[in-house]
Amino acid sequence: MRLVVNGVEKVFDKEQLTIKELINLLEIKSPAIAVAVGFDVIPKDQFETYQLKDGDKIEIVHFVGGG
């Protein structure tokens, strides 16, 4: 499966991936993230069930606190 993640093409040896699986493969530990597929922001409660498709363009945004 080929995905574009934050502007970088990545190839995975799985035919199906959920957003949660992608986050785990990318070793993202932060709970404060937002994910958009195409132009749609995906609700966090759908990360475990949302099936990504070959060629999807995904943006993952990490939130950080500051003052």
PDB file of N, CA, C and O in Angstrom:
ATOM      1  N   MET A   1       0.849  -1.175   0.000  1.00  0.00           N
ATOM      2  CA  MET A   1       0.000   0.000   0.000  1.00  0.00           C
ATOM      3  C   MET A   1       0.893   1.235   0.000  1.00  0.00           C
ATOM      4  O   MET A   1       1.848   1.330   0.771  1.00  0.00           O
ATOM      5  N   ARG A   2       0.564   2.174  -0.877  1.00  0.00           N
ATOM      6  CA  ARG A   2       1.287   3.449  -0.941  1.00  0.00           C
ATOM      7  C   ARG A   2       0.397   4.547  -0.361  1.00  0.00           C
ATOM      8  O   ARG A   2      -0.762   4.705  -0.743  1.00  0.00           O
ATOM      9  N   LEU A   3       0.973   5.292   0.565  1.00  0.00           N
ATOM     10  CA  LEU A   3       0.276   6.418   1.171  1.00  0.00           C
ATOM     11  C   LEU A   3       1.205   7.623   1.140  1.00  0.00           C
ATOM     12  O   LEU A   3       2.427   7.475   1.176  1.00  0.00           O
ATOM     13  N   VAL A   4       0.631   8.801   1.075  1.00  0.00           N
ATOM     14  CA  VAL A   4       1.411  10.026   1.210  1.00  0.00           C
ATOM     15  C   VAL A   4       1.094  10.581   2.595  1.00  0.00           C
ATOM     16  O   VAL A   4      -0.033  10.993   2.872  1.00  0.00           O
ATOM     17  N   VAL A   5       2.108  10.582   3.460  1.00  0.00           N
ATOM     18  CA  VAL A   5       1.929  11.021   4.842  1.00  0.00           C
ATOM     19  C   VAL A   5       2.731  12.302   5.042  1.00  0.00           C
ATOM     20  O   VAL A   5       3.958  12.307   4.942  1.00  0.00           O
ATOM     21  N   ASN A   6       2.023  13.375   5.325  1.00  0.00           N
ATOM     22  CA  ASN A   6       2.652  14.694   5.517  1.00  0.00           C
ATOM     23  C   ASN A   6       3.575  15.032   4.344  1.00  0.00           C
ATOM     24  O   ASN A   6       4.678  15.546   4.528  1.00  0.00           O
ATOM     25  N   GLY A   7       3.102  14.732   3.147  1.00  0.00           N
ATOM     26  CA  GLY A   7       3.833  15.095   1.940  1.00  0.00           C
ATOM     27  C   GLY A   7       4.916  14.123   1.506  1.00  0.00           C
ATOM     28  O   GLY A   7       5.578  14.356   0.494  1.00  0.00           O
ATOM     29  N   VAL A   8       5.112  13.034   2.251  1.00  0.00           N
ATOM     30  CA  VAL A   8       6.151  12.056   1.931  1.00  0.00           C
ATOM     31  C   VAL A   8       5.493  10.727   1.570  1.00  0.00           C
ATOM     32  O   VAL A   8       4.689  10.198   2.338  1.00  0.00           O
ATOM     33  N   GLU A   9       5.840  10.186   0.392  1.00  0.00           N
ATOM     34  CA  GLU A   9       5.272   8.895   0.003  1.00  0.00           C
ATOM     35  C   GLU A   9       5.904   7.790   0.834  1.00  0.00           C
ATOM     36  O   GLU A   9       7.124   7.722   0.983  1.00  0.00           O
ATOM     37  N   LYS A  10       5.058   6.934   1.369  1.00  0.00           N
ATOM     38  CA  LYS A  10       5.513   5.792   2.165  1.00  0.00           C
ATOM     39  C   LYS A  10       4.860   4.542   1.610  1.00  0.00           C
ATOM     40  O   LYS A  10       3.706   4.570   1.184  1.00  0.00           O
ATOM     41  N   VAL A  11       5.606   3.443   1.618  1.00  0.00           N
ATOM     42  CA  VAL A  11       5.101   2.166   1.129  1.00  0.00           C
ATOM     43  C   VAL A  11       5.037   1.204   2.308  1.00  0.00           C
ATOM     44  O   VAL A  11       6.003   1.051   3.056  1.00  0.00           O
ATOM     45  N   PHE A  12       3.888   0.561   2.462  1.00  0.00           N
ATOM     46  CA  PHE A  12       3.677  -0.406   3.534  1.00  0.00           C
ATOM     47  C   PHE A  12       3.389  -1.762   2.914  1.00  0.00           C
ATOM     48  O   PHE A  12       2.776  -1.846   1.850  1.00  0.00           O
ATOM     49  N   ASP A  13       3.829  -2.820   3.576  1.00  0.00           N
ATOM     50  CA  ASP A  13       3.634  -4.154   3.023  1.00  0.00           C
ATOM     51  C   ASP A  13       2.300  -4.779   3.423  1.00  0.00           C
ATOM     52  O   ASP A  13       2.123  -5.994   3.331  1.00  0.00           O
ATOM     53  N   LYS A  14       1.383  -3.956   3.859  1.00  0.00           N
ATOM     54  CA  LYS A  14       0.027  -4.415   4.171  1.00  0.00           C
ATOM     55  C   LYS A  14      -0.916  -3.935   3.082  1.00  0.00           C
ATOM     56  O   LYS A  14      -0.702  -2.885   2.477  1.00  0.00           O
ATOM     57  N   GLU A  15      -1.958  -4.712   2.839  1.00  0.00           N
ATOM     58  CA  GLU A  15      -2.953  -4.302   1.847  1.00  0.00           C
ATOM     59  C   GLU A  15      -4.033  -3.430   2.453  1.00  0.00           C
ATOM     60  O   GLU A  15      -4.686  -2.661   1.748  1.00  0.00           O
ATOM     61  N   GLN A  16      -4.224  -3.549   3.767  1.00  0.00           N
ATOM     62  CA  GLN A  16      -5.223  -2.735   4.462  1.00  0.00           C
ATOM     63  C   GLN A  16      -4.605  -2.176   5.728  1.00  0.00           C
ATOM     64  O   GLN A  16      -3.857  -2.854   6.432  1.00  0.00           O
ATOM     65  N   LEU A  17      -4.933  -0.931   5.998  1.00  0.00           N
ATOM     66  CA  LEU A  17      -4.476  -0.267   7.217  1.00  0.00           C
ATOM     67  C   LEU A  17      -5.580   0.627   7.738  1.00  0.00           C
ATOM     68  O   LEU A  17      -6.288   1.276   6.969  1.00  0.00           O
ATOM     69  N   THR A  18      -5.718   0.653   9.053  1.00  0.00           N
ATOM     70  CA  THR A  18      -6.574   1.656   9.676  1.00  0.00           C
ATOM     71  C   THR A  18      -5.672   2.819  10.096  1.00  0.00           C
ATOM     72  O   THR A  18      -4.447   2.703  10.087  1.00  0.00           O
ATOM     73  N   ILE A  19      -6.287   3.919  10.457  1.00  0.00           N
ATOM     74  CA  ILE A  19      -5.499   5.058  10.936  1.00  0.00           C
ATOM     75  C   ILE A  19      -4.725   4.661  12.186  1.00  0.00           C
ATOM     76  O   ILE A  19      -3.555   5.016  12.330  1.00  0.00           O
ATOM     77  N   LYS A  20      -5.362   3.933  13.083  1.00  0.00           N
ATOM     78  CA  LYS A  20      -4.687   3.494  14.317  1.00  0.00           C
ATOM     79  C   LYS A  20      -3.453   2.654  13.994  1.00  0.00           C
ATOM     80  O   LYS A  20      -2.401   2.837  14.606  1.00  0.00           O
ATOM     81  N   GLU A  21      -3.577   1.732  13.034  1.00  0.00           N
ATOM     82  CA  GLU A  21      -2.431   0.909  12.646  1.00  0.00           C
ATOM     83  C   GLU A  21      -1.319   1.769  12.046  1.00  0.00           C
ATOM     84  O   GLU A  21      -0.140   1.540  12.316  1.00  0.00           O
ATOM     85  N   LEU A  22      -1.691   2.752  11.236  1.00  0.00           N
ATOM     86  CA  LEU A  22      -0.701   3.652  10.647  1.00  0.00           C
ATOM     87  C   LEU A  22       0.037   4.422  11.737  1.00  0.00           C
ATOM     88  O   LEU A  22       1.262   4.537  11.695  1.00  0.00           O
ATOM     89  N   ILE A  23      -0.692   4.943  12.699  1.00  0.00           N
ATOM     90  CA  ILE A  23      -0.086   5.682  13.809  1.00  0.00           C
ATOM     91  C   ILE A  23       0.911   4.791  14.549  1.00  0.00           C
ATOM     92  O   ILE A  23       2.001   5.237  14.908  1.00  0.00           O
ATOM     93  N   ASN A  24       0.537   3.533  14.775  1.00  0.00           N
ATOM     94  CA  ASN A  24       1.441   2.602  15.451  1.00  0.00           C
ATOM     95  C   ASN A  24       2.678   2.311  14.604  1.00  0.00           C
ATOM     96  O   ASN A  24       3.790   2.282  15.131  1.00  0.00           O
ATOM     97  N   LEU A  25       2.500   2.097  13.300  1.00  0.00           N
ATOM     98  CA  LEU A  25       3.638   1.831  12.411  1.00  0.00           C
ATOM     99  C   LEU A  25       4.603   3.014  12.358  1.00  0.00           C
ATOM    100  O   LEU A  25       5.816   2.834  12.254  1.00  0.00           O
ATOM    101  N   LEU A  26       4.055   4.211  12.429  1.00  0.00           N
ATOM    102  CA  LEU A  26       4.886   5.418  12.404  1.00  0.00           C
ATOM    103  C   LEU A  26       5.466   5.750  13.779  1.00  0.00           C
ATOM    104  O   LEU A  26       6.224   6.708  13.929  1.00  0.00           O
ATOM    105  N   GLU A  27       5.098   4.942  14.783  1.00  0.00           N
ATOM    106  CA  GLU A  27       5.577   5.095  16.159  1.00  0.00           C
ATOM    107  C   GLU A  27       5.267   6.468  16.738  1.00  0.00           C
ATOM    108  O   GLU A  27       6.098   7.080  17.409  1.00  0.00           O
ATOM    109  N   ILE A  28       4.057   6.939  16.467  1.00  0.00           N
ATOM    110  CA  ILE A  28       3.597   8.210  17.024  1.00  0.00           C
ATOM    111  C   ILE A  28       2.997   7.919  18.391  1.00  0.00           C
ATOM    112  O   ILE A  28       2.025   7.172  18.503  1.00  0.00           O
ATOM    113  N   LYS A  29       3.571   8.501  19.417  1.00  0.00           N
ATOM    114  CA  LYS A  29       3.144   8.223  20.794  1.00  0.00           C
ATOM    115  C   LYS A  29       2.208   9.289  21.359  1.00  0.00           C
ATOM    116  O   LYS A  29       1.487   9.031  22.323  1.00  0.00           O
ATOM    117  N   SER A  30       2.215  10.458  20.779  1.00  0.00           N
ATOM    118  CA  SER A  30       1.427  11.568  21.311  1.00  0.00           C
ATOM    119  C   SER A  30      -0.070  11.305  21.175  1.00  0.00           C
ATOM    120  O   SER A  30      -0.538  10.949  20.094  1.00  0.00           O
ATOM    121  N   PRO A  31      -0.828  11.477  22.263  1.00  0.00           N
ATOM    122  CA  PRO A  31      -2.282  11.335  22.157  1.00  0.00           C
ATOM    123  C   PRO A  31      -2.938  12.582  21.554  1.00  0.00           C
ATOM    124  O   PRO A  31      -4.102  12.549  21.154  1.00  0.00           O
ATOM    125  N   ALA A  32      -2.180  13.678  21.493  1.00  0.00           N
ATOM    126  CA  ALA A  32      -2.731  14.947  21.007  1.00  0.00           C
ATOM    127  C   ALA A  32      -2.397  15.119  19.526  1.00  0.00           C
ATOM    128  O   ALA A  32      -1.505  15.886  19.162  1.00  0.00           O
ATOM    129  N   ILE A  33      -3.132  14.389  18.677  1.00  0.00           N
ATOM    130  CA  ILE A  33      -2.929  14.494  17.235  1.00  0.00           C
ATOM    131  C   ILE A  33      -4.275  14.634  16.537  1.00  0.00           C
ATOM    132  O   ILE A  33      -5.322  14.271  17.072  1.00  0.00           O
ATOM    133  N   ALA A  34      -4.211  15.166  15.343  1.00  0.00           N
ATOM    134  CA  ALA A  34      -5.380  15.209  14.459  1.00  0.00           C
ATOM    135  C   ALA A  34      -4.938  14.592  13.137  1.00  0.00           C
ATOM    136  O   ALA A  34      -3.793  14.751  12.714  1.00  0.00           O
ATOM    137  N   VAL A  35      -5.869  13.884  12.492  1.00  0.00           N
ATOM    138  CA  VAL A  35      -5.559  13.213  11.230  1.00  0.00           C
ATOM    139  C   VAL A  35      -6.585  13.628  10.185  1.00  0.00           C
ATOM    140  O   VAL A  35      -7.792  13.590  10.423  1.00  0.00           O
ATOM    141  N   ALA A  36      -6.076  14.025   9.021  1.00  0.00           N
ATOM    142  CA  ALA A  36      -6.948  14.327   7.884  1.00  0.00           C
ATOM    143  C   ALA A  36      -6.582  13.382   6.749  1.00  0.00           C
ATOM    144  O   ALA A  36      -5.406  13.139   6.478  1.00  0.00           O
ATOM    145  N   VAL A  37      -7.599  12.857   6.096  1.00  0.00           N
ATOM    146  CA  VAL A  37      -7.418  12.034   4.905  1.00  0.00           C
ATOM    147  C   VAL A  37      -8.062  12.816   3.767  1.00  0.00           C
ATOM    148  O   VAL A  37      -9.265  13.077   3.777  1.00  0.00           O
ATOM    149  N   GLY A  38      -7.246  13.182   2.791  1.00  0.00           N
ATOM    150  CA  GLY A  38      -7.748  14.101   1.770  1.00  0.00           C
ATOM    151  C   GLY A  38      -8.031  15.425   2.454  1.00  0.00           C
ATOM    152  O   GLY A  38      -7.156  15.999   3.102  1.00  0.00           O
ATOM    153  N   PHE A  39      -9.252  15.903   2.307  1.00  0.00           N
ATOM    154  CA  PHE A  39      -9.633  17.163   2.951  1.00  0.00           C
ATOM    155  C   PHE A  39     -10.556  16.936   4.146  1.00  0.00           C
ATOM    156  O   PHE A  39     -11.143  17.883   4.670  1.00  0.00           O
ATOM    157  N   ASP A  40     -10.685  15.674   4.578  1.00  0.00           N
ATOM    158  CA  ASP A  40     -11.599  15.336   5.670  1.00  0.00           C
ATOM    159  C   ASP A  40     -10.836  15.041   6.954  1.00  0.00           C
ATOM    160  O   ASP A  40      -9.972  14.164   6.981  1.00  0.00           O
ATOM    161  N   VAL A  41     -11.155  15.774   8.019  1.00  0.00           N
ATOM    162  CA  VAL A  41     -10.596  15.479   9.332  1.00  0.00           C
ATOM    163  C   VAL A  41     -11.374  14.292   9.889  1.00  0.00           C
ATOM    164  O   VAL A  41     -12.604  14.303   9.929  1.00  0.00           O
ATOM    165  N   ILE A  42     -10.642  13.274  10.317  1.00  0.00           N
ATOM    166  CA  ILE A  42     -11.264  12.047  10.806  1.00  0.00           C
ATOM    167  C   ILE A  42     -11.379  12.124  12.328  1.00  0.00           C
ATOM    168  O   ILE A  42     -10.379  12.354  13.009  1.00  0.00           O
ATOM    169  N   PRO A  43     -12.585  11.935  12.869  1.00  0.00           N
ATOM    170  CA  PRO A  43     -12.749  11.961  14.325  1.00  0.00           C
ATOM    171  C   PRO A  43     -11.921  10.858  14.990  1.00  0.00           C
ATOM    172  O   PRO A  43     -11.788   9.757  14.455  1.00  0.00           O
ATOM    173  N   LYS A  44     -11.376  11.168  16.147  1.00  0.00           N
ATOM    174  CA  LYS A  44     -10.512  10.231  16.861  1.00  0.00           C
ATOM    175  C   LYS A  44     -11.212   8.904  17.151  1.00  0.00           C
ATOM    176  O   LYS A  44     -10.565   7.856  17.175  1.00  0.00           O
ATOM    177  N   ASP A  45     -12.521   8.939  17.370  1.00  0.00           N
ATOM    178  CA  ASP A  45     -13.236   7.689  17.667  1.00  0.00           C
ATOM    179  C   ASP A  45     -13.369   6.779  16.444  1.00  0.00           C
ATOM    180  O   ASP A  45     -13.872   5.661  16.557  1.00  0.00           O
ATOM    181  N   GLN A  46     -12.922   7.249  15.275  1.00  0.00           N
ATOM    182  CA  GLN A  46     -12.944   6.418  14.065  1.00  0.00           C
ATOM    183  C   GLN A  46     -11.556   5.903  13.667  1.00  0.00           C
ATOM    184  O   GLN A  46     -11.428   5.192  12.670  1.00  0.00           O
ATOM    185  N   PHE A  47     -10.524   6.250  14.426  1.00  0.00           N
ATOM    186  CA  PHE A  47      -9.161   5.837  14.076  1.00  0.00           C
ATOM    187  C   PHE A  47      -9.025   4.316  13.971  1.00  0.00           C
ATOM    188  O   PHE A  47      -8.293   3.823  13.112  1.00  0.00           O
ATOM    189  N   GLU A  48      -9.717   3.570  14.830  1.00  0.00           N
ATOM    190  CA  GLU A  48      -9.586   2.107  14.823  1.00  0.00           C
ATOM    191  C   GLU A  48     -10.345   1.450  13.681  1.00  0.00           C
ATOM    192  O   GLU A  48     -10.044   0.311  13.323  1.00  0.00           O
ATOM    193  N   THR A  49     -11.314   2.134  13.105  1.00  0.00           N
ATOM    194  CA  THR A  49     -12.150   1.505  12.079  1.00  0.00           C
ATOM    195  C   THR A  49     -11.990   2.114  10.692  1.00  0.00           C
ATOM    196  O   THR A  49     -12.355   1.474   9.706  1.00  0.00           O
ATOM    197  N   TYR A  50     -11.459   3.324  10.584  1.00  0.00           N
ATOM    198  CA  TYR A  50     -11.338   3.991   9.285  1.00  0.00           C
ATOM    199  C   TYR A  50     -10.282   3.289   8.439  1.00  0.00           C
ATOM    200  O   TYR A  50      -9.105   3.272   8.798  1.00  0.00           O
ATOM    201  N   GLN A  51     -10.701   2.713   7.321  1.00  0.00           N
ATOM    202  CA  GLN A  51      -9.795   1.991   6.424  1.00  0.00           C
ATOM    203  C   GLN A  51      -9.173   2.952   5.411  1.00  0.00           C
ATOM    204  O   GLN A  51      -9.877   3.629   4.662  1.00  0.00           O
ATOM    205  N   LEU A  52      -7.862   2.996   5.405  1.00  0.00           N
ATOM    206  CA  LEU A  52      -7.150   3.811   4.427  1.00  0.00           C
ATOM    207  C   LEU A  52      -7.122   3.084   3.091  1.00  0.00           C
ATOM    208  O   LEU A  52      -7.171   1.855   3.038  1.00  0.00           O
ATOM    209  N   LYS A  53      -7.042   3.858   2.014  1.00  0.00           N
ATOM    210  CA  LYS A  53      -7.006   3.294   0.665  1.00  0.00           C
ATOM    211  C   LYS A  53      -5.665   3.615   0.022  1.00  0.00           C
ATOM    212  O   LYS A  53      -5.051   4.641   0.313  1.00  0.00           O
ATOM    213  N   ASP A  54      -5.219   2.721  -0.859  1.00  0.00           N
ATOM    214  CA  ASP A  54      -3.980   2.937  -1.584  1.00  0.00           C
ATOM    215  C   ASP A  54      -4.015   4.309  -2.260  1.00  0.00           C
ATOM    216  O   ASP A  54      -4.976   4.638  -2.956  1.00  0.00           O
ATOM    217  N   GLY A  55      -2.976   5.099  -2.056  1.00  0.00           N
ATOM    218  CA  GLY A  55      -2.902   6.421  -2.668  1.00  0.00           C
ATOM    219  C   GLY A  55      -3.460   7.547  -1.818  1.00  0.00           C
ATOM    220  O   GLY A  55      -3.361   8.711  -2.206  1.00  0.00           O
ATOM    221  N   ASP A  56      -4.053   7.230  -0.651  1.00  0.00           N
ATOM    222  CA  ASP A  56      -4.593   8.283   0.215  1.00  0.00           C
ATOM    223  C   ASP A  56      -3.501   9.272   0.604  1.00  0.00           C
ATOM    224  O   ASP A  56      -2.338   8.909   0.779  1.00  0.00           O
ATOM    225  N   LYS A  57      -3.909  10.532   0.735  1.00  0.00           N
ATOM    226  CA  LYS A  57      -3.027  11.592   1.213  1.00  0.00           C
ATOM    227  C   LYS A  57      -3.449  11.927   2.634  1.00  0.00           C
ATOM    228  O   LYS A  57      -4.578  12.353   2.875  1.00  0.00           O
ATOM    229  N   ILE A  58      -2.538  11.732   3.562  1.00  0.00           N
ATOM    230  CA  ILE A  58      -2.842  11.854   4.980  1.00  0.00           C
ATOM    231  C   ILE A  58      -1.969  12.940   5.593  1.00  0.00           C
ATOM    232  O   ILE A  58      -0.766  13.011   5.339  1.00  0.00           O
ATOM    233  N   GLU A  59      -2.587  13.769   6.391  1.00  0.00           N
ATOM    234  CA  GLU A  59      -1.848  14.769   7.166  1.00  0.00           C
ATOM    235  C   GLU A  59      -2.055  14.439   8.638  1.00  0.00           C
ATOM    236  O   GLU A  59      -3.186  14.293   9.101  1.00  0.00           O
ATOM    237  N   ILE A  60      -0.954  14.326   9.363  1.00  0.00           N
ATOM    238  CA  ILE A  60      -1.004  14.074  10.804  1.00  0.00           C
ATOM    239  C   ILE A  60      -0.393  15.287  11.488  1.00  0.00           C
ATOM    240  O   ILE A  60       0.754  15.650  11.228  1.00  0.00           O
ATOM    241  N   VAL A  61      -1.170  15.907  12.362  1.00  0.00           N
ATOM    242  CA  VAL A  61      -0.738  17.118  13.052  1.00  0.00           C
ATOM    243  C   VAL A  61      -0.591  16.805  14.532  1.00  0.00           C
ATOM    244  O   VAL A  61      -1.503  16.265  15.159  1.00  0.00           O
ATOM    245  N   HIS A  62       0.579  17.154  15.088  1.00  0.00           N
ATOM    246  CA  HIS A  62       0.842  16.981  16.518  1.00  0.00           C
ATOM    247  C   HIS A  62       0.597  18.316  17.201  1.00  0.00           C
ATOM    248  O   HIS A  62       1.013  19.363  16.705  1.00  0.00           O
ATOM    249  N   PHE A  63      -0.074  18.276  18.331  1.00  0.00           N
ATOM    250  CA  PHE A  63      -0.305  19.495  19.099  1.00  0.00           C
ATOM    251  C   PHE A  63       0.703  19.566  20.234  1.00  0.00           C
ATOM    252  O   PHE A  63       0.980  18.568  20.900  1.00  0.00           O
ATOM    253  N   VAL A  64       1.242  20.743  20.442  1.00  0.00           N
ATOM    254  CA  VAL A  64       2.175  20.958  21.548  1.00  0.00           C
ATOM    255  C   VAL A  64       1.723  22.178  22.334  1.00  0.00           C
ATOM    256  O   VAL A  64       1.200  23.143  21.776  1.00  0.00           O
ATOM    257  N   GLY A  65       1.933  22.112  23.621  1.00  0.00           N
ATOM    258  CA  GLY A  65       1.564  23.231  24.478  1.00  0.00           C
ATOM    259  C   GLY A  65       2.694  24.242  24.546  1.00  0.00           C
ATOM    260  O   GLY A  65       3.854  23.925  24.282  1.00  0.00           O
ATOM    261  N   GLY A  66       2.346  25.415  24.892  1.00  0.00           N
ATOM    262  CA  GLY A  66       3.360  26.454  25.023  1.00  0.00           C
ATOM    263  C   GLY A  66       2.739  27.717  25.576  1.00  0.00           C
ATOM    264  O   GLY A  66       1.522  27.817  25.735  1.00  0.00           O
ATOM    265  N   GLY A  67       3.556  28.634  25.851  1.00  0.00           N
ATOM    266  CA  GLY A  67       3.034  29.848  26.446  1.00  0.00           C
ATOM    267  C   GLY A  67       3.545  31.074  25.775  1.00  0.00           C
ATOM    268  O   GLY A  67       3.192  32.186  26.167  1.00  0.00           O
TER     269      GLY A  67
END
